[in-house]
Amino acid sequence: MSEILNDKTRLGIGFVLIAVAIGLFVYGWVEKSAGNSFNQIWILAIISLLGSTVQLQKVGAGQKRSRNKNE
């Protein structure tokens, strides 16, 4: 499946997941301030942040492989 997604798509997915993580973190902070349960929201923010790092690492690894082929 890694051949299906190109680097631009992975980069877009990574940045979208980072934006989602930031939004969920802020929403969790608002819920904490209101006194509501917020742990699940912050866990979801951490999971989306980890997912974005995986996608961005695959973009970096692809660029490293293409750089090694050129040399």
Secondary structure, DSSP 4 states (H G I P E B T S, - for coil): -TTTS-HHHHHHHHHHHHHHHHHHHHHHHHHHHHT---HHHHHHHHHHHHHHHHHHHHHHHHHHHHHHHH-
